[in-house]
Amino acid sequence: MGRDGRMKGGFLGGPARQGSSMMEKKMCVVTGASSGIGGGVAALLAKANAVPVLLHRDSDRGRRAFERLRRINRNVEWIPADLSSPPSVRSFAEQVRARYGKCDVLFNCAGGLQMKRVTTEGGLESMFATNFLGHFLLTNLLFEPLRAAESPRVITVSGSSHRGTAAEGFSAGTIDFDDLQAERRFNFARQSKQVVLAKILFTYELARRWERHGIQACTLCPGLVRTNLVSHLPWYARFYFDLRCILTGAPTPERAGVHLLDLATQPGVNGKYFEVRRGKLREARSSDESYDAGIADRLWETAERLVDQRFVY
């Protein structure tokens, strides 16, 4: 880490080109690996001769993504799963534990947006269930494989939108424990900000709880990336997103994935939040609420109740 808070080097180019060899043979789980940032990370890992295990739903797009990467690297594996379904997440984790003795890096990249309130089969609001709760459950279920690795990492994609921003609304995200599932009042911006904040709080709490086990956890906002994240939103929201991508020269998912691999190889990232600004990865400060350990602990306990499982380490 440089004096300006910038990560030294990069996964592609300069002295950090060795990062590619550092990921060779590393067993990595990547969520949301069929497209977007997860797809970009999976492609980089395949090219680096790592052992990527892809988590995404069983779909034609997912199968095509897997077959494409398998042609690059025969070590690529795909275990179909749905992050919004706790039984599906448990099945995935059980298969990972049975097939592999360790997990070097868990890349929590999956995410989805819904303009209207949509519920899962378990009755939970879908953005909360998929983007946060599914990753909470998966990460905890992979504790043993992570602990068995030499220098394990959990890297979670979050976002700067949890703070008040001009582009995404000036109000900051907050955790509403009285209406986590937005049953009384659903507002897209409010709920999506809450979910992003929840992932950051989870990362900080994970870093506190697992540091003594040698597992590092960090989170980052990758900035604007050319993905299909807004595909379920109305046309005007997709148009606004596409226009911003054009005007800002937003990178491809694979180019954005470089920053996640940087975090997988750089030292001293535990319990930190990073943002990509002007193409550079820098440590940043998240919102004031994100550092509230009391809120983080309460969110952890609430998540345990929702997945009906307590985790003790």
C-alpha positions as CSV (number, residue, x, y, z in Angstrom):
1,M,0.0,0.0,0.0
2,G,1.5,3.3,-1.0
3,R,1.5,6.5,1.1
4,D,-1.4,7.9,-0.9
5,G,-3.6,4.9,0.1
6,R,-3.2,3.4,-3.4
7,M,-2.6,-0.3,-3.9
8,K,0.9,-0.8,-5.3
9,G,1.2,-2.5,-8.7
10,G,-1.6,-4.3,-10.4
11,F,-2.6,-7.7,-11.5
12,L,-1.8,-6.8,-15.1
13,G,1.5,-5.1,-15.8
14,G,4.4,-3.7,-13.8
15,P,6.0,-5.5,-11.0
16,A,2.7,-7.0,-9.9
17,R,2.4,-9.2,-13.1
18,Q,3.7,-11.9,-10.7
19,G,0.1,-11.8,-9.3
20,S,-0.9,-14.1,-12.1
21,S,1.6,-16.8,-11.0
22,M,0.5,-16.2,-7.3
23,M,-3.0,-17.4,-8.2
24,E,-1.8,-20.5,-10.0
25,K,-3.4,-23.6,-8.5
26,K,-5.3,-21.5,-6.0
27,M,-8.7,-22.9,-5.3
28,C,-11.2,-20.0,-5.5
29,V,-15.0,-19.9,-5.2
30,V,-16.6,-17.2,-7.4
31,T,-20.3,-16.2,-6.9
32,G,-22.2,-14.7,-9.8
33,A,-19.6,-16.2,-12.2
34,S,-21.8,-16.4,-15.3
35,S,-21.5,-12.7,-16.1
36,G,-20.6,-9.3,-14.7
37,I,-17.7,-8.8,-12.3
38,G,-18.0,-12.4,-11.2
39,G,-17.6,-13.5,-14.8
40,G,-14.6,-11.3,-15.2
41,V,-12.9,-12.6,-12.1
42,A,-13.6,-16.2,-13.2
43,A,-12.1,-15.5,-16.6
44,L,-8.9,-14.1,-15.0
45,L,-8.6,-17.0,-12.7
46,A,-9.0,-19.4,-15.6
47,K,-6.2,-17.7,-17.5
48,A,-4.0,-17.7,-14.4
49,N,-4.3,-21.5,-14.2
50,A,-6.1,-21.3,-10.9
51,V,-8.8,-23.7,-9.8
52,P,-12.0,-21.7,-10.0
53,V,-15.3,-23.1,-8.7
54,L,-18.2,-21.2,-10.2
55,L,-21.4,-20.5,-8.4
56,H,-24.4,-19.4,-10.4
57,R,-27.8,-20.6,-11.3
58,D,-28.4,-23.5,-13.7
59,S,-29.2,-21.7,-16.9
60,D,-28.2,-21.7,-20.6
61,R,-26.1,-18.5,-20.0
62,G,-24.4,-20.2,-17.0
63,R,-23.6,-23.3,-19.0
64,R,-22.2,-21.3,-21.9
65,A,-20.0,-19.4,-19.5
66,F,-18.7,-22.5,-17.9
67,E,-18.0,-24.3,-21.2
68,R,-16.2,-21.2,-22.4
69,L,-13.9,-21.1,-19.4
70,R,-13.4,-24.9,-19.4
71,R,-11.9,-24.6,-22.8
72,I,-9.3,-22.2,-21.3
73,N,-8.6,-24.2,-18.1
74,R,-9.7,-27.8,-17.5
75,N,-9.6,-27.1,-13.7
76,V,-12.7,-24.8,-13.9
77,E,-15.6,-26.4,-12.1
78,W,-19.3,-25.4,-12.0
79,I,-21.6,-26.3,-9.1
80,P,-25.1,-24.8,-9.9
81,A,-26.7,-23.0,-6.9
82,D,-29.1,-20.2,-6.1
83,L,-27.9,-17.8,-3.4
84,S,-31.4,-16.8,-2.6
85,S,-32.1,-20.4,-1.4
86,P,-30.5,-21.5,1.9
87,P,-30.9,-25.3,1.0
88,S,-29.2,-24.6,-2.4
89,V,-26.3,-22.7,-0.7
90,R,-25.9,-25.5,1.8
91,S,-25.7,-28.1,-1.0
92,F,-23.1,-26.1,-2.8
93,A,-21.0,-25.7,0.3
94,E,-21.2,-29.4,1.1
95,Q,-20.0,-30.3,-2.3
96,V,-17.1,-27.9,-2.1
97,R,-16.1,-29.3,1.3
98,A,-16.3,-32.9,-0.1
99,R,-14.3,-32.2,-3.3
100,Y,-11.7,-29.8,-2.1
101,G,-9.5,-29.7,1.1
102,K,-9.3,-25.9,1.1
103,C,-10.6,-22.6,-0.3
104,D,-7.9,-20.0,-0.9
105,V,-10.1,-17.2,-1.9
106,L,-13.9,-16.7,-1.8
107,F,-15.0,-14.0,-4.2
108,N,-18.5,-12.8,-3.3
109,C,-19.4,-11.1,-6.5
110,A,-23.1,-12.0,-7.2
111,G,-25.7,-9.3,-7.1
112,G,-29.1,-8.4,-8.5
113,L,-31.4,-5.4,-8.5
114,Q,-35.2,-5.4,-8.5
115,M,-37.2,-2.2,-9.0
116,K,-40.3,-3.8,-7.3
117,R,-40.4,-5.9,-4.2
118,V,-39.9,-9.5,-5.2
119,T,-39.8,-12.3,-2.6
120,T,-37.9,-15.6,-2.6
121,E,-39.6,-19.0,-1.9
122,G,-38.7,-18.4,1.7
123,G,-40.6,-15.1,1.7
124,L,-37.6,-12.8,2.0
125,E,-37.1,-9.7,-0.1
126,S,-34.9,-10.9,-3.0
127,M,-32.2,-8.3,-3.0
128,F,-31.6,-8.8,0.7
129,A,-31.8,-12.6,0.4
130,T,-29.5,-12.9,-2.6
131,N,-27.0,-10.0,-2.3
132,F,-26.4,-10.2,1.4
133,L,-27.9,-13.2,3.2
134,G,-26.8,-15.8,0.6
135,H,-23.2,-14.6,0.9
136,F,-23.4,-14.5,4.7
137,L,-24.5,-18.1,4.7
138,L,-22.1,-19.3,2.1
139,T,-19.1,-17.6,3.7
140,N,-19.8,-19.1,7.1
141,L,-20.3,-22.6,5.6
142,L,-16.9,-22.4,4.0
143,F,-15.1,-21.5,7.2
144,E,-13.3,-24.8,7.4
145,P,-12.0,-24.9,3.8
146,L,-10.9,-21.3,4.2
147,R,-9.1,-21.9,7.5
148,A,-7.3,-24.8,5.8
149,A,-5.7,-22.5,3.2
150,E,-2.3,-20.9,3.7
151,S,-3.4,-17.3,3.3
152,P,-7.2,-17.3,2.9
153,R,-9.2,-14.2,1.8
154,V,-12.9,-13.3,1.6
155,I,-13.4,-10.5,-0.9
156,T,-16.9,-9.1,-1.2
157,V,-18.2,-6.6,-3.8
158,S,-20.2,-3.8,-2.2
159,G,-20.5,-0.3,-3.4
160,S,-20.1,3.4,-2.7
161,S,-23.9,3.8,-3.0
162,H,-24.3,3.1,0.7
163,R,-23.1,6.6,1.2
164,G,-25.1,9.6,-0.1
165,T,-23.9,10.3,-3.6
166,A,-25.0,12.7,-6.3
167,A,-25.3,9.9,-8.9
168,E,-27.3,7.5,-6.6
169,G,-29.2,9.7,-4.2
170,F,-27.9,11.9,-1.4
171,S,-29.4,9.9,1.4
172,A,-27.1,7.3,3.0
173,G,-28.0,3.7,3.6
174,T,-29.1,2.6,7.0
175,I,-30.1,-0.8,8.5
176,D,-33.8,-0.7,9.4
177,F,-34.1,-3.7,11.8
178,D,-37.8,-3.0,12.1
179,D,-38.4,-3.5,8.4
180,L,-35.3,-5.4,6.9
181,Q,-37.5,-7.0,4.3
182,A,-39.2,-3.8,3.3
183,E,-42.6,-5.4,4.0
184,R,-44.2,-2.1,5.2
185,R,-42.6,0.2,2.6
186,F,-40.5,-0.8,-0.4
187,N,-38.3,1.8,-1.9
188,F,-35.8,0.7,-4.5
189,A,-33.0,3.1,-3.6
190,R,-33.5,2.7,0.2
191,Q,-33.5,-1.1,0.0
192,S,-30.5,-1.4,-2.4
193,K,-28.5,1.0,-0.2
194,Q,-29.4,-1.0,2.9
195,V,-28.2,-4.2,1.2
196,V,-24.8,-2.7,0.2
197,L,-24.3,-1.4,3.7
198,A,-25.2,-4.8,5.1
199,K,-22.4,-6.4,3.0
200,I,-19.9,-3.8,4.3
201,L,-20.9,-4.3,8.0
202,F,-20.7,-8.1,7.4
203,T,-17.2,-7.7,6.1
204,Y,-16.0,-5.7,9.0
205,E,-17.6,-8.1,11.5
206,L,-16.1,-11.1,9.6
207,A,-12.7,-9.5,9.8
208,R,-13.0,-9.1,13.6
209,R,-14.3,-12.6,14.2
210,W,-12.0,-14.5,11.9
211,E,-8.7,-12.6,12.2
212,R,-7.5,-15.0,14.9
213,H,-8.0,-17.8,12.5
214,G,-5.8,-16.2,9.9
215,I,-8.6,-15.4,7.5
216,Q,-8.7,-11.9,6.0
217,A,-11.8,-10.2,4.8
218,C,-12.2,-7.0,2.8
219,T,-14.7,-5.3,0.5
220,L,-14.6,-3.0,-2.4
221,C,-16.7,-0.7,-4.7
222,P,-15.4,-1.5,-8.2
223,G,-16.9,1.6,-9.6
224,L,-19.1,1.8,-12.7
225,V,-18.6,-1.4,-14.8
226,R,-20.2,-2.5,-18.0
227,T,-22.4,-5.3,-16.7
228,N,-26.0,-6.5,-17.0
229,L,-26.7,-5.7,-13.4
230,V,-29.6,-3.3,-14.4
231,S,-31.1,-5.8,-16.9
232,H,-34.3,-6.2,-14.7
233,L,-34.8,-2.4,-14.3
234,P,-37.1,-0.2,-16.5
235,W,-35.8,1.0,-19.8
236,Y,-35.0,4.6,-18.6
237,A,-32.8,3.2,-15.8
238,R,-31.0,1.0,-18.3
239,F,-30.6,4.0,-20.6
240,Y,-29.2,6.1,-17.8
241,F,-26.8,3.3,-16.8
242,D,-25.6,2.8,-20.4
243,L,-25.1,6.5,-20.9
244,R,-23.0,6.8,-17.8
245,C,-20.9,3.9,-18.9
246,I,-20.2,5.6,-22.3
247,L,-19.5,9.0,-20.8
248,T,-17.1,7.6,-18.1
249,G,-15.5,5.0,-20.2
250,A,-16.6,2.2,-17.8
251,P,-14.3,-0.8,-17.9
252,T,-15.3,-4.4,-18.9
253,P,-16.0,-6.9,-16.2
254,E,-12.6,-8.6,-16.8
255,R,-10.8,-5.3,-16.5
256,A,-12.7,-4.5,-13.2
257,G,-11.9,-8.0,-12.0
258,V,-8.2,-7.2,-11.9
259,H,-8.8,-5.2,-8.8
260,L,-10.3,-8.1,-7.0
261,L,-7.3,-10.3,-7.8
262,D,-5.1,-7.5,-6.5
263,L,-6.9,-7.7,-3.2
264,A,-6.4,-11.5,-3.2
265,T,-2.6,-11.1,-3.4
266,Q,-1.8,-7.9,-1.6
267,P,-0.9,-7.9,2.1
268,G,-2.7,-6.1,4.9
269,V,-6.2,-5.9,3.5
270,N,-8.2,-7.3,6.5
271,G,-11.2,-5.3,7.6
272,K,-10.8,-2.6,5.0
273,Y,-13.0,-1.0,2.4
274,F,-11.6,-0.1,-1.1
275,E,-12.8,2.0,-4.0
276,V,-11.7,2.1,-7.6
277,R,-11.3,5.7,-8.6
278,R,-10.0,6.7,-12.1
279,G,-9.0,3.1,-12.6
280,K,-6.9,2.9,-9.4
281,L,-7.7,0.8,-6.4
282,R,-7.5,2.9,-3.2
283,E,-8.4,2.3,0.4
284,A,-11.3,4.5,1.4
285,R,-13.6,5.3,4.3
286,S,-17.1,3.9,4.3
287,S,-20.1,5.5,6.0
288,D,-20.1,6.3,9.7
289,E,-22.8,3.6,10.4
290,S,-20.7,0.9,8.7
291,Y,-18.2,1.2,11.5
292,D,-20.8,0.7,14.3
293,A,-19.8,-2.7,15.8
294,G,-23.0,-2.9,17.7
295,I,-25.1,-2.7,14.5
296,A,-22.7,-5.2,12.8
297,D,-23.1,-7.7,15.7
298,R,-26.9,-7.3,15.7
299,L,-27.0,-7.8,11.9
300,W,-25.0,-10.9,12.3
301,E,-27.3,-12.3,14.9
302,T,-30.3,-11.4,12.8
303,A,-28.8,-13.1,9.8
304,E,-28.2,-16.2,11.8
305,R,-31.9,-16.3,12.8
306,L,-33.0,-15.9,9.2
307,V,-30.8,-18.8,7.9
308,D,-31.7,-20.8,11.0
309,Q,-28.2,-21.6,11.9
310,R,-25.8,-20.3,14.5
311,F,-22.1,-20.1,13.8
312,V,-19.5,-20.5,16.6
313,Y,-15.8,-20.5,15.9
